[in-house]
Amino acid sequence: MSAPQDPATPDPAQYYPAAPQSYDSGKFQAQPAYPVQPGYPAEYGYPAQQQGYQGYQGYPGYQQPYPVQRKTNGLSVAALVCGIIPFFVLPLLGIIFGAIALNQIKRTGDEGRGMALAGLIVGCVWVGLFLLVFLIPLLFVGSVPFLVR
């Protein structure tokens, strides 16, 4: 025995029609928009495509699947490493390598412009600090009387 229905609650059957009991697949078939070829099913209406990667063939319909990756300039990496380490002539090498790397990057389009700039700038800072702290005071050693004994 079913519970009595509240008169304030509407019957869902009057708003929602009953689901069809059976589906006749022969009646309702999507018509392909393009000729049927192997690939995607024709019911989606898309042109068929070959399955799997066939590689770049050089034909107008094909595109390269992956963008070409540019390589990083090796001198830019060397400029960064040499510019960071303040030991002997390494900052000078960082300046030289950075300048050469920037020239090569502009010409070839390689990656690594930021590393080359960083190596160049940091190398210049180290050379400037070295000149400021060590070489410039050596120029005044003979001219300052209390330093000469």
C-alpha positions in Angstrom: 0.0 0.0 0.0 1.4 3.4 -1.0 1.4 6.3 1.3 -1.2 9.0 0.6 0.2 11.9 -1.4 0.1 15.4 0.0 -2.3 17.5 -2.1 0.1 20.4 -2.0 2.9 18.4 -3.7 2.4 18.2 -7.5 2.7 14.9 -9.3 6.0 14.7 -11.1 4.5 12.7 -13.9 2.5 15.7 -15.0 5.6 17.8 -15.5 8.1 15.1 -16.7 7.0 12.8 -19.5 7.8 9.1 -19.1 11.1 7.8 -20.6 10.7 5.9 -23.8 10.7 2.1 -23.2 12.9 1.2 -26.2 15.2 2.9 -28.6 15.1 1.9 -32.2 18.6 2.5 -33.5 17.5 2.1 -37.1 15.2 5.2 -37.0 17.6 7.7 -35.7 21.1 7.7 -37.2 23.1 10.9 -37.6 23.9 11.7 -41.2 27.6 12.4 -41.8 28.4 15.9 -43.0 31.4 14.6 -45.0 32.0 11.3 -46.8 32.7 8.5 -44.5 36.4 7.6 -44.2 38.4 5.6 -41.7 39.1 7.7 -38.6 36.5 9.5 -36.4 33.1 7.9 -36.5 30.8 9.5 -39.1 28.1 10.2 -36.5 30.1 13.1 -35.1 30.0 14.9 -38.4 33.8 15.4 -38.6 36.0 14.5 -41.5 37.9 11.4 -41.0 41.5 11.6 -39.9 44.3 9.1 -39.8 44.9 7.6 -36.4 48.3 7.8 -34.9 51.2 10.1 -35.6 52.3 10.0 -39.2 55.1 12.6 -38.9 55.5 15.9 -40.8 55.0 15.1 -44.4 55.4 18.5 -45.9 51.9 18.6 -47.3 49.6 21.6 -46.7 47.1 19.7 -44.5 49.8 18.5 -42.1 51.4 20.5 -39.4 54.4 19.8 -37.2 53.2 18.2 -34.0 55.7 19.9 -31.7 57.3 23.3 -31.8 61.0 23.3 -32.5 62.9 23.7 -29.3 65.7 26.3 -29.3 69.0 25.4 -27.7 70.6 27.3 -24.9 73.8 29.1 -25.8 76.7 27.5 -24.0 78.7 30.7 -23.7 75.8 32.3 -21.8 75.9 29.5 -19.2 79.7 29.9 -19.0 79.3 33.7 -18.6 76.9 33.3 -15.7 79.1 30.8 -13.9 82.3 32.8 -14.4 80.6 36.0 -13.5 79.2 34.7 -10.2 82.5 33.3 -8.9 84.9 36.1 -7.8 88.1 34.2 -8.1 91.2 35.3 -10.1 90.2 36.2 -13.6 86.8 34.5 -13.7 84.8 37.7 -13.6 86.8 39.0 -16.6 86.0 35.8 -18.4 82.3 36.3 -17.4 82.4 39.7 -19.1 84.0 38.4 -22.2 81.8 35.3 -22.5 78.7 37.4 -21.8 79.5 39.9 -24.6 80.2 37.1 -27.1 77.1 35.2 -26.1 74.9 38.2 -26.5 76.3 38.7 -30.0 75.7 35.0 -30.9 72.2 35.0 -29.4 71.3 38.0 -31.5 72.6 36.4 -34.6 71.3 32.8 -34.1 68.2 33.3 -31.9 69.3 30.8 -29.2 68.0 30.9 -25.7 70.1 32.2 -22.8 70.0 36.0 -23.2 69.2 36.5 -19.5 72.1 34.3 -18.4 74.5 36.2 -20.7 73.3 39.5 -19.3 73.5 38.4 -15.7 77.1 37.0 -16.3 78.1 40.3 -17.9 76.6 42.5 -15.2 77.8 40.5 -12.2 81.3 40.2 -13.8 81.4 44.0 -14.2 80.3 44.4 -10.5 83.1 42.1 -9.3 85.7 43.8 -11.4 84.5 47.2 -10.2 84.6 46.1 -6.6 88.1 44.7 -7.1 89.3 47.9 -8.6 87.7 50.0 -5.8 89.0 47.9 -2.9 92.4 46.8 -4.0 93.9 48.7 -7.0 92.8 52.3 -6.3 94.2 52.4 -2.8 97.6 51.1 -4.1 97.9 54.2 -6.2 97.8 56.4 -3.1 100.2 54.4 -0.9 103.2 56.5 -1.8 101.4 59.8 -1.6 100.0 59.3 1.9 102.8 60.0 4.5 101.5 57.8 7.4 101.4 54.8 5.1 105.0 55.1 4.1 107.6 54.0 6.7 
